[in-house]
Every structure is written in C-alpha cells, then in structure tokens.
Amino acid sequence: MNLQYISDSKGKTSGVFIPIEDWNRIKDKLCEVDLEISDIPVWHIEEVRKRIEDFKHRNEIALDFNTVMDEIDKEL
C-alpha cells in the first residue's frame, strides 16, 4: 500500500491519501460497509457508549452468553 501523508503548514500530519485500489480493498474487507452513511440514531450510539462505560466500571454485572441462553431455553 502506497500511502501519502498530508501535513499542515507546521509539519503536523493532518491526513492521509490512500490510492483508490487500496481503499476499495479495505472497504471490501469491511463487508461492504458504507462508511459515509450511518443510520444509527444518536440516542442508540449514546446508550451503547454508556453501557460500555458501565461495563468497564462494573464488569461483575455481565452475564455469560451461553448461561443466559441456557436459562432462556429452560423457560421456553
């Protein structure tokens, strides 16, 4: 990959140029995700961020996925 770094007038890197062929390969690896359009509501993003922070500070509240699924199966 032949990246070109873009610098501002003070020499600080402010961007990067990625050749289109490389960019297309990157996008393909991301399962064709459109990086410019996001249909996720802001409230949803904020809720996920809140839950991540809660988990970082209180990870004992987390439940094991397989255990939860087994409990759900028992109730069905």
Secondary structure in CASP SS format (residue, H / E / C, confidence):
PFRMAT SS
TARGET T0000
AUTHOR 0000-0000-0000
METHOD secondary structure of the structure
MODEL  1
M C 1.00
N C 1.00
L C 1.00
Q E 1.00
Y E 1.00
I E 1.00
S E 1.00
D C 1.00
S C 1.00
K C 1.00
G C 1.00
K C 1.00
T E 1.00
S E 1.00
G E 1.00
V E 1.00
F E 1.00
I C 1.00
P C 1.00
I H 1.00
E H 1.00
D H 1.00
W H 1.00
N H 1.00
R H 1.00
I H 1.00
K H 1.00
D H 1.00
K H 1.00
L C 1.00
C C 1.00
E C 1.00
V C 1.00
D C 1.00
L C 1.00
E C 1.00
I C 1.00
S C 1.00
D C 1.00
I C 1.00
P C 1.00
V H 1.00
W H 1.00
H H 1.00
I H 1.00
E H 1.00
E H 1.00
V H 1.00
R H 1.00
K H 1.00
R H 1.00
I H 1.00
E H 1.00
D H 1.00
F H 1.00
K H 1.00
H H 1.00
R C 1.00
N H 1.00
E H 1.00
I H 1.00
A C 1.00
L C 1.00
D C 1.00
F H 1.00
N H 1.00
T H 1.00
V H 1.00
M H 1.00
D H 1.00
E H 1.00
I H 1.00
D H 1.00
K H 1.00
E H 1.00
L C 1.00
END
